[in-house]
């Protein structure tokens, strides 16, 4: 939706530096990014019943391929979102919360009462044949579920996960070189080392060791080797029976 940023292969617009997914609901008299957000909120969103927002980790994160919904607190809305999530049939299905939902497309879509499904299909600023295949099947499945496309849903195994508390997120305490201790999809126990941050301005000192704050499945990890203070290093999700 943010064409200037998309054309520049950036998260933020080269025109005004705006991050569209932090600019909602926008402003009709604001910057170009705020105007795009306002148009989407006021013109496009009211016409939708189901909203599918496809992400793939950007350039700094890599994820196991999942579709996700939020528990909005509205039982009927959450039930409809769960049905859409199940129809998408991603390898992983996530019930998640956002660390900072302010300004996000998710937030305005759900506040408008829409059935909202988002995804993280890989990451690292790229796509794979597998992630494209998951997206293509999921989009068609959701269109069938919505009654827009005729046919049957192409079912595939999907493992249910939950990211429902702050302990799922692990942020870097400083800058340095990332040494991962576990790979995506690995099971993690609370208290287990998941990464080390080695300083790049001196040697002969111990790294910062990042300890799992919760048990579960390593669903996301920092992708580049260099990290800055505050970067998200890892996301741990709890498997749900």
C-alpha positions in Angstrom: 0.0 0.0 0.0 3.0 2.3 0.5 4.2 2.5 -3.1 7.1 4.9 -2.5 8.6 2.7 0.2 7.9 -0.5 -1.8 9.6 0.9 -4.9 12.7 1.8 -2.8 12.7 -1.6 -1.1 12.4 0.1 2.3 10.1 -0.1 5.3 9.9 3.7 5.4 9.0 6.2 2.7 11.9 8.0 1.0 9.6 11.0 0.7 8.8 11.7 4.3 10.4 8.8 6.3 7.0 7.5 7.3 6.4 3.9 8.3 2.9 3.2 7.0 2.2 0.4 9.5 2.7 2.9 12.3 0.7 5.8 10.7 -2.9 4.5 10.9 -5.6 5.9 11.0 -3.6 8.7 9.2 -4.6 12.2 8.4 -6.1 13.8 5.2 -3.9 16.9 5.7 -0.8 15.1 6.9 2.4 13.8 5.2 2.2 11.5 2.2 2.4 8.4 4.4 -0.4 9.8 6.7 -2.5 10.6 3.6 -2.1 7.0 2.3 -3.1 5.6 5.7 -6.1 7.9 5.8 -7.3 6.8 2.3 -6.9 3.2 3.2 -8.8 3.7 6.5 -11.6 5.9 5.2 -12.1 4.5 1.6 -10.8 0.9 1.3 -11.3 -0.6 4.7 -15.1 0.2 4.9 -15.6 -1.9 1.8 -14.0 -5.0 3.2 -15.4 -7.9 5.2 -12.1 -9.8 5.6 -8.7 -8.3 5.7 -5.6 -10.3 4.9 -2.3 -8.6 5.6 0.8 -10.5 4.2 4.2 -9.9 5.9 7.5 -11.8 5.7 9.7 -10.5 8.5 11.2 -7.6 6.6 15.0 -7.4 6.4 15.7 -7.9 10.1 13.6 -10.9 11.1 13.0 -14.4 9.9 10.0 -16.5 11.0 8.6 -20.0 10.8 5.8 -19.5 8.2 2.6 -18.6 10.1 -0.8 -17.0 9.7 -2.0 -15.1 12.8 -5.0 -13.5 14.5 -5.5 -11.5 17.7 -7.8 -12.2 20.5 -9.7 -8.9 20.3 -11.9 -9.5 23.3 -15.0 -9.6 21.1 -16.1 -13.2 21.0 -17.9 -13.1 17.7 -15.1 -11.2 15.9 -12.4 -13.6 17.3 -14.5 -16.6 16.3 -14.7 -15.3 12.7 -11.0 -14.6 12.7 -10.2 -18.1 14.0 -12.3 -19.6 11.2 -10.4 -17.6 8.6 -7.1 -18.5 10.2 -8.0 -22.2 10.0 -9.0 -21.8 6.4 -5.6 -20.2 5.4 -3.8 -23.5 6.4 -0.3 -22.1 7.0 2.2 -24.5 8.5 1.8 -22.7 11.8 -1.3 -20.8 13.1 -0.6 -18.1 15.7 -2.8 -16.4 18.3 -0.7 -13.4 19.1 -0.5 -10.0 20.8 1.5 -7.0 19.6 4.2 -5.4 21.7 3.0 -1.9 20.5 -0.2 -2.0 18.5 -0.5 1.8 18.2 -0.8 3.0 14.6 -0.9 -0.4 13.0 -3.2 -1.5 10.2 -4.2 -4.5 12.4 -5.6 -2.1 15.0 -7.7 0.1 12.8 -9.1 -3.0 10.9 -10.1 -4.8 14.1 -11.5 -1.6 15.6 -13.7 -1.3 12.4 -15.1 -4.8 13.2 -13.3 -6.5 10.3 -12.2 -10.2 10.3 -8.4 -9.7 10.2 -5.7 -12.3 9.4 -2.0 -11.4 9.1 1.0 -13.6 8.2 4.7 -13.8 8.6 5.9 -16.1 5.8 9.7 -16.3 6.2 11.8 -13.2 6.3 15.2 -11.8 5.6 13.9 -9.4 2.9 13.3 -12.2 0.5 10.9 -15.0 -0.6 11.4 -18.7 -1.3 9.5 -21.1 -3.5 8.0 -22.6 -0.3 6.9 -19.2 1.1 5.3 -18.2 -2.2 3.5 -21.5 -2.3 2.1 -21.1 1.2 0.9 -17.6 0.4 -0.7 -18.6 -2.9 -2.5 -21.5 -1.3 -3.5 -19.5 1.7 -4.9 -16.6 -0.4 -7.0 -19.0 -2.5 -8.2 -20.8 0.6 -9.3 -17.6 2.2 -11.2 -16.5 -0.9 -13.0 -19.9 -1.0 -13.8 -19.5 2.8 -15.2 -16.0 2.1 -17.4 -17.4 -0.8 -15.6 -15.2 -3.4 -14.0 -18.1 -5.2 -15.7 -21.4 -5.9 -14.1 -24.7 -5.0 -12.8 -26.6 -2.0 -10.2 -25.5 0.6 -6.8 -27.1 0.0 -6.2 -28.4 3.5 -2.7 -28.7 4.9 -1.4 -29.5 8.4 -1.2 -26.5 10.7 0.3 -26.3 14.2 -1.4 -23.9 16.6 0.9 -21.6 18.6 0.3 -18.7 21.0 2.2 -15.5 21.7 0.2 -14.1 24.6 2.6 -12.4 27.0 5.7 -10.2 27.0 8.0 -13.1 27.8 7.6 -14.2 24.2 9.8 -11.3 23.0 13.6 -11.1 23.5 15.3 -7.7 22.8 19.0 -7.1 22.5 20.6 -5.3 25.5 23.4 -3.9 23.3 25.1 -3.8 20.0 27.4 -6.5 18.5 27.6 -9.6 16.5 24.8 -12.2 16.9 25.7 -15.8 17.7 22.4 -17.9 17.5 22.3 -20.9 19.8 19.2 -22.4 18.3 17.6 -22.5 14.9 14.0 -21.6 13.9 11.5 -24.3 14.9 13.6 -25.6 17.8 11.9 -26.2 21.1 13.2 -24.0 23.9 13.1 -24.3 27.7 12.8 -21.2 29.9 16.3 -20.3 31.2 18.1 -21.9 28.2 20.6 -19.7 26.2 19.1 -18.7 22.8 21.7 -16.3 21.6 24.9 -14.5 22.4 25.9 -10.9 21.5 29.6 -10.4 21.0 31.0 -6.8 21.3 32.6 -5.5 18.1 34.7 -2.8 19.8 36.9 -5.0 22.0 38.0 -8.6 22.5 38.8 -10.7 25.4 35.5 -10.1 27.1 32.5 -12.4 27.6 29.4 -11.9 25.3 25.9 -10.9 26.6 24.0 -14.2 26.8 20.4 -14.0 26.0 18.3 -16.4 28.1 14.8 -17.6 27.1 12.2 -15.9 29.2 9.6 -18.6 28.4 9.4 -22.1 27.1 8.1 -23.0 23.7 9.0 -23.0 20.0 11.5 -20.5 18.5 9.1 -18.9 16.0 11.3 -15.9 15.0 14.9 -14.7 15.1 17.0 -11.7 14.1 18.3 -12.2 10.6 21.3 -10.0 10.1 24.5 -10.8 11.9 24.9 -7.3 13.3 22.4 -6.2 16.0 21.7 -2.9 17.7 20.4 -2.2 21.2 16.7 -2.8 21.3 16.6 -5.1 18.2 14.2 -8.0 18.5 16.5 -11.1 18.7 14.0 -13.9 19.1 10.3 -14.7 19.5 9.2 -17.8 21.4 5.6 -19.1 20.9 3.8 -21.6 23.1 2.4 -24.7 21.4 -1.3 -25.1 22.0 -2.9 -28.5 22.1 
